[in-house]
Amino acid sequence: ELAEELGVRLLRIGDVRLTVPDVGSPFIIEFVDAEIEGDPTAREHEAVAWHTAQELSGMPLAPSDTELARLLLGSEGRGQRAEGRGQRAEGRRQKAEGRGKGR
C-alpha cells in the first residue's frame, strides 16, 4: 500500500503506538512507526503534507486519526517529534479477520 499510494519503500515497521476500532466496520486500525525510503508523493490522493500534532488537532479527521492526533499532541510535550521527512512516517495498518493484506 505504501508503494502504491505514496511511492515509497517500507524498510521497517516499528511497535504499535495505538490500536483503535474503525467505527462502522469490522476493521481494527493499528498506528505504527514506519521507516521508509523515498519521498512520499500523492499517487492516489490530491496531496501529501507533513503536519504537527497541533495542526492535526484542528483538522477534520476520521475518528481513528483524531485519536492518533491526541496521542501525538501529548508526545510533543515530551520532546518527541510528531512529524518526519523521508525516513520515518506514521503508518497505519488495518487488520481484519480473513484479510491478509495490510492497509
N, CA, C and O of each residue as an XYZ file, in Angstrom:
412
protein
N       0.814     -1.196      0.000
C       0.000      0.000      0.000
C       0.860      1.264      0.000
O       0.539      2.227     -0.697
N       1.950      1.273      0.774
C       2.803      2.457      0.813
C       3.433      2.734     -0.550
O       3.496      3.885     -0.981
N       3.895      1.695     -1.225
C       4.485      1.863     -2.556
C       3.419      2.322     -3.553
O       3.654      3.220     -4.362
N       2.262      1.699     -3.482
C       1.182      2.010     -4.412
C       0.636      3.426     -4.229
O       0.447      4.150     -5.206
N       0.385      3.819     -2.989
C      -0.256      5.106     -2.735
C       0.710      6.270     -2.559
O       0.365      7.411     -2.868
N       1.931      5.994     -2.060
C       2.864      7.083     -1.764
C       4.196      6.988     -2.505
O       5.001      7.917     -2.446
N       4.434      5.885     -3.196
C       5.667      5.737     -3.954
C       6.911      5.595     -3.093
O       7.998      6.002     -3.502
N       6.764      5.022     -1.907
C       7.909      4.814     -1.011
C       8.076      3.326     -0.742
O       7.156      2.531     -0.935
N       9.269      2.974     -0.291
C       9.560      1.576      0.041
C       9.626      1.429      1.556
O      10.318      2.189      2.232
N       8.908      0.457      2.076
C       8.906      0.184      3.510
C      10.178     -0.551      3.888
O      10.492     -1.597      3.321
N      10.915      0.003      4.856
C      12.143     -0.627      5.323
C      11.921     -1.382      6.628
O      12.487     -2.455      6.834
N      11.093     -0.816      7.511
C      10.895     -1.423      8.825
C       9.595     -0.921      9.428
O       9.238      0.249      9.296
N       8.893     -1.835     10.097
C       7.690     -1.467     10.862
C       8.047     -1.553     12.333
O       8.593     -2.557     12.791
N       7.737     -0.496     13.072
C       8.012     -0.462     14.498
C       6.841     -0.972     15.315
O       5.917     -1.599     14.798
N       6.908     -0.686     16.599
C       5.863     -1.114     17.525
C       4.548     -0.397     17.254
O       4.519      0.693     16.681
N       3.479     -1.022     17.672
C       2.151     -0.409     17.581
C       2.078      0.705     18.622
O       2.347      0.478     19.801
N       1.718      1.900     18.185
C       1.554      3.042     19.093
C       0.129      3.162     19.607
O      -0.106      3.590     20.737
N      -0.821      2.776     18.755
C      -2.226      2.964     19.103
C      -3.062      1.967     18.315
O      -2.819      1.748     17.128
N      -4.042      1.364     18.973
C      -4.992      0.460     18.325
C      -6.383      1.023     18.548
O      -6.782      1.284     19.682
N      -7.125      1.210     17.450
C      -8.448      1.831     17.525
C      -9.411      1.065     16.626
O      -9.083      0.792     15.471
N     -10.602      0.709     17.132
C     -11.608      0.102     16.253
C     -12.049      1.122     15.205
O     -12.222      2.300     15.516
N     -12.231      0.673     13.973
C     -12.706      1.545     12.903
C     -14.227      1.601     12.998
O     -14.911      0.615     12.722
N     -14.744      2.748     13.386
C     -16.179      2.915     13.607
C     -16.963      2.531     12.352
O     -16.678      3.012     11.255
N     -17.947      1.662     12.531
C     -18.820      1.266     11.443
C     -18.266      0.173     10.548
O     -18.852     -0.130      9.509
N     -17.141     -0.427     10.935
C     -16.595     -1.517     10.128
C     -16.004     -2.585     11.051
O     -15.842     -2.347     12.247
N     -15.682     -3.750     10.506
C     -15.080     -4.802     11.330
C     -13.565     -4.631     11.497
O     -12.925     -5.478     12.120
N     -12.981     -3.564     10.960
C     -11.541     -3.373     10.988
C     -11.036     -2.805     12.298
O     -11.728     -2.049     12.979
N      -9.828     -3.181     12.631
C      -9.084     -2.600     13.744
C      -7.904     -1.863     13.108
O      -7.168     -2.450     12.314
N      -7.718     -0.604     13.442
C      -6.621      0.183     12.873
C      -5.490      0.239     13.883
O      -5.690      0.600     15.043
N      -4.302     -0.123     13.428
C      -3.107     -0.047     14.263
C      -2.185      1.011     13.678
O      -1.798      0.931     12.512
N      -1.837      1.992     14.483
C      -0.899      3.024     14.072
C       0.491      2.596     14.521
O       0.713      2.301     15.695
N       1.418      2.567     13.578
C       2.773      2.108     13.843
C       3.775      3.121     13.283
O       3.455      3.894     12.380
N       4.993      3.102     13.836
C       6.080      3.837     13.218
C       6.512      3.031     12.002
O       6.563      1.802     12.051
N       6.818      3.716     10.927
C       7.281      3.036      9.721
C       8.510      3.760      9.197
O       8.479      4.970      8.970
N       9.579      3.021      9.008
C      10.766      3.594      8.394
C      10.641      3.357      6.902
O      10.433      2.228      6.457
N      10.768      4.431      6.130
C      10.566      4.338      4.689
C      11.788      4.862      3.940
O      12.637      5.559      4.495
N      11.844      4.505      2.672
C      12.873      5.023      1.774
C      12.156      5.756      0.657
O      11.222      5.223      0.059
N      12.589      6.978      0.372
C      11.978      7.774     -0.682
C      11.174      8.916     -0.119
O      10.913      8.983      1.082
N      10.786      9.806     -0.992
C       9.958     10.945     -0.613
C       8.517     10.653     -1.004
O       8.236     10.386     -2.172
N       7.598     10.699     -0.038
C       6.190     10.415     -0.347
C       5.632     11.382     -1.392
O       5.840     12.593     -1.316
N       4.927     10.823     -2.359
C       4.246     11.627     -3.365
C       2.808     11.128     -3.469
O       2.534      9.941     -3.293
N       1.905     12.043     -3.755
C       0.481     11.704     -3.842
C       0.212     10.983     -5.163
O       0.225     11.597     -6.230
N      -0.027      9.696     -5.081
C      -0.355      8.910     -6.269
C      -1.848      8.642     -6.384
O      -2.380      8.531     -7.489
N      -2.528      8.537     -5.240
C      -3.958      8.241     -5.255
C      -4.776      9.306     -4.534
O      -5.990      9.167     -4.387
N      -4.120     10.357     -4.090
C      -4.797     11.442     -3.374
C      -4.325     12.765     -3.958
O      -3.398     12.797     -4.767
N      -4.962     13.853     -3.549
C      -4.619     15.164     -4.099
C      -3.270     15.675     -3.629
O      -2.559     16.326     -4.395
N      -2.899     15.394     -2.378
C      -1.662     15.964     -1.845
C      -1.158     15.144     -0.667
O      -1.906     14.393     -0.041
N       0.125     15.307     -0.383
C       0.757     14.746      0.803
C       1.381     15.923      1.531
O       2.044     16.757      0.914
N       1.173     15.996      2.832
C       1.724     17.110      3.607
C       2.106     16.626      5.004
O       1.485     15.709      5.542
N       3.118     17.239      5.577
C       3.535     16.960      6.951
C       2.901     18.015      7.847
O       2.929     19.205      7.532
N       2.336     17.578      8.957
C       1.705     18.487      9.911
C       2.145     18.141     11.319
O       2.456     16.988     11.621
N       2.168     19.140     12.172
C       2.422     18.891     13.587
C       1.147     18.326     14.208
O       0.068     18.413     13.622
N       1.281     17.756     15.383
C       0.107     17.239     16.087
C      -0.864     18.380     16.389
O      -2.079     18.189     16.331
N      -0.349     19.544     16.705
C      -1.209     20.710     16.980
C      -2.038     21.052     15.738
O      -3.236     21.314     15.849
N      -1.419     21.050     14.573
C      -2.145     21.336     13.334
C      -3.189     20.255     13.054
O      -4.306     20.556     12.634
N      -2.813     18.988     13.291
C      -3.757     17.892     13.065
C      -4.988     18.009     13.947
O      -6.096     17.676     13.527
N      -4.791     18.485     15.172
C      -5.918     18.561     16.112
C      -6.998     19.543     15.654
O      -8.127     19.483     16.141
N      -6.671     20.437     14.734
C      -7.654     21.389     14.227
C      -8.253     20.993     12.882
O      -9.021     21.755     12.296
N      -7.909     19.819     12.396
C      -8.390     19.374     11.077
C      -9.549     18.390     11.220
O      -9.648     17.680     12.221
N     -10.425     18.353     10.215
C     -11.490     17.343     10.227
C     -10.892     15.982      9.873
O     -10.497     15.750      8.730
N     -10.831     15.106     10.837
C     -10.206     13.799     10.656
C     -11.185     12.676     10.946
O     -12.199     12.877     11.614
N     -10.876     11.510     10.446
C     -11.634     10.312     10.803
C     -11.446     10.069     12.299
O     -10.428     10.479     12.856
N     -12.394      9.416     12.962
C     -12.286      9.199     14.410
C     -10.970      8.554     14.839
O     -10.389      8.964     15.844
N     -10.496      7.568     14.109
C      -9.232      6.917     14.491
C      -8.055      7.876     14.342
O      -7.136      7.863     15.161
N      -8.078      8.704     13.307
C      -6.994      9.672     13.112
C      -7.019     10.750     14.193
O      -5.970     11.255     14.592
N      -8.210     11.103     14.664
C      -8.334     12.061     15.768
C      -7.676     11.504     17.029
O      -7.012     12.234     17.764
N      -7.865     10.211     17.273
C      -7.226      9.573     18.438
C      -5.705      9.616     18.311
O      -5.011      9.859     19.299
N      -5.182      9.385     17.116
C      -3.736      9.463     16.912
C      -3.233     10.887     17.137
O      -2.187     11.083     17.756
N      -3.965     11.877     16.642
C      -3.559     13.271     16.844
C      -3.489     13.594     18.337
O      -2.578     14.297     18.776
N      -4.439     13.090     19.114
C      -4.412     13.309     20.570
C      -3.170     12.674     21.192
O      -2.506     13.284     22.030
N      -2.864     11.453     20.778
C      -1.678     10.768     21.284
C      -0.412     11.556     20.930
O       0.453     11.757     21.782
N      -0.305     11.993     19.694
C       0.875     12.739     19.255
C       0.973     14.094     19.944
O       2.073     14.561     20.240
N      -0.146     14.716     20.196
C      -0.142     16.008     20.887
C       0.472     15.857     22.270
O       1.228     16.723     22.711
N       0.157     14.775     22.951
C       0.773     14.501     24.248
C       2.247     14.201     24.123
O       3.023     14.554     25.012
N       2.659     13.554     23.034
C       4.066     13.218     22.803
C       4.909     14.448     22.540
O       6.070     14.495     22.947
N       4.344     15.463     21.860
C       5.106     16.671     21.553
C       5.567     17.362     22.822
O       6.650     17.946     22.855
N       4.759     17.300     23.858
C       5.116     17.926     25.119
C       6.269     17.234     25.816
O       6.880     17.801     26.722
N       6.574     16.002     25.397
C       7.679     15.247     25.989
C       8.906     15.252     25.086
O       9.824     14.453     25.272
N       8.920     16.161     24.103
C      10.088     16.315     23.261
C      10.172     15.352     22.089
O      11.201     15.301     21.415
N       9.110     14.582     21.824
C       9.130     13.679     20.680
C       8.561     14.392     19.472
O       7.674     15.236     19.604
N       9.062     14.061     18.304
C       8.567     14.674     17.073
C       7.306     13.965     16.600
O       7.212     12.738     16.651
N       6.356     14.738     16.148
C       5.126     14.178     15.609
C       5.127     14.229     14.088
O       4.144     13.843     13.454
N       6.206     14.694     13.505
C       6.283     14.742     12.058
C       7.639     14.222     11.627
O       8.556     14.135     12.444
N       7.778     13.884     10.392
C       9.039     13.381      9.883
C       9.163     13.679      8.417
O       8.229     14.190      7.799
N      10.323     13.360      7.845
C      10.523     13.606      6.422
C      11.447     12.539      5.857
O      12.625     12.492      6.211
N      10.937     11.694      4.995
C      11.764     10.773      4.240
C      12.165      9.504      4.976
O      12.156      8.437      4.363
N      12.513      9.560      6.251
C      12.975      8.368      6.940
C      11.908      7.746      7.826
O      11.776      6.522      7.845
N      11.144      8.546      8.560
C      10.115      7.996      9.432
C       8.791      8.675      9.128
O       8.734      9.888      8.924
N       7.769      7.914      9.100
C       6.430      8.453      8.860
C       5.454      7.631      9.671
O       5.693      6.454      9.938
N       4.378      8.236     10.053
C       3.340      7.476     10.733
C       2.666      6.599      9.700
O       2.259      7.066      8.636
N       2.555      5.348     10.021
C       1.890      4.426      9.111
C       0.648      3.880      9.766
O       0.476      3.971     10.981
N      -0.197      3.324      8.968
C      -1.347      2.680      9.576
C      -1.638      1.422      8.811
O      -1.501      1.350      7.590
N      -2.038      0.446      9.562
C      -2.290     -0.865      9.002
C      -3.615     -1.352      9.560
O      -3.844     -1.311     10.768
N      -4.460     -1.801      8.697
C      -5.740     -2.331      9.162
C      -5.681     -3.841      9.125
O      -5.174     -4.446      8.180
N      -6.209     -4.428     10.168
C      -6.291     -5.885     10.220
C      -7.749     -6.276     10.384
O      -8.495     -5.659     11.144
N      -8.124     -7.278      9.681
C      -9.476     -7.811      9.862
C      -9.397     -9.319      9.709
O      -8.528     -9.849      9.017
N     -10.298     -9.977     10.351
C     -10.324    -11.421     10.257
C     -10.530    -11.821      8.800
O     -11.451    -11.342      8.138
N      -9.671    -12.695      8.313
C      -9.800    -13.148      6.938
C      -9.156    -12.236      5.913
O      -9.172    -12.562      4.726
N      -8.596    -11.121      6.310
C      -7.961    -10.215      5.370
C      -6.451    -10.291      5.584
O      -5.956     -9.924      6.650
N      -5.729    -10.757      4.592
C      -4.307    -10.958      4.728
C      -3.469     -9.774      4.310
O      -2.245     -9.815      4.432
N      -4.090     -8.726      3.825
C      -3.337     -7.598      3.293
C      -3.489     -6.404      4.225
O      -4.613     -6.055      4.587
N      -2.381     -5.764      4.626
C      -2.432     -4.572      5.476
C      -2.775     -3.357      4.653
O      -2.654     -3.376      3.428
N      -3.199     -2.303      5.312
C      -3.516     -1.064      4.619
C      -2.849      0.072      5.303
O      -2.987      1.218      4.875
